[in-house]
């Protein structure tokens, strides 16, 4: 069976964002690599500041899921999030849903307040302070 993980590109603040996420999800950063540490033959950073940027960062979240990210050096353009995707987080209780939703909301904005829905879930949507869109859901139907 395939495994699906999320990867988020940032504009120079990936490490800051992942330190924020580790507090929200109660996880630890598993790996961090910087552009300055890339071997020969791989595009190297063009400035010292780009060398300090994150080439890869990852941390486990939940049951086997992995949240990954990187910073976008100038050669790759700027990261933009648009409205074409959300990262969906399913949790095991209303309390956990509230904790994660409110954690992600810190410095962000509400897209949809977390509440009971007509489809039987306790669900809400938030755009975090980094511009990443999240959906948080507790499935009341299967967990009552």
Secondary structure, 3 states (H helix, E strand, C coil): CCCCCEEEEECCCHHHHHHHHHHHHCCCEEEEEEHHHCCCCCCCCCCHHHHHCEEEEEEEECCCEEEEEEECCHHHCCCCCCCCCCEEEEECCHHHHHHHHHHHHCCCEEEEEEEECCCCEEEEEEECCCCCEEEEEEEHHHHC
